[in-house]
Amino acid sequence: MRPVRRALDLLTAVDTIENRYLLWGRPLARSLPPHDEPSSSAVQAAEPRWVRLAEARIGLLDVPLPRAPRTDECVYLRTVEYVTTEPEHGNASVTEERLVELFLAMPRPSDATSGTSTSTSTHGPQSRRLPEATR
């Protein structure tokens, strides 16, 4: 059987919300080689680098990143949410979400669950506590 195809309604967003989500897991020290490595080194530089994230609660997750992570960097997913209103009462809601990119960044104090930005980690000489999802 062939799937039934329907046309999607046109989405008219009244607002957009840029967001980012912290991915669980810390990048392992050694990253993975690019999949199907091309022979040209110039092309290899343009390819994403696959990095393995590890977290005891979820296991391993391989993600493509533009470069190798630095110490204490976390992986984030950037998204854009599209807000629409329903015509009868004007209630607004997020109707669609677009996944934009994976990127590396130092965790912000608001990402940590401890509530303080100056707390010290008990895991080595790090100067600040990492978000709970990454420990």
Secondary structure by P-SEA (a helix, b strand, c coil): cccbbbbbcbbbbcccccccccccccccccccccccccccaaaaaabbbbbbbbbccccbbbbbccccccccbbbbbbbbbbbbbbccccccccccccccbbbbbcccccccccccccccccccccccccccccc
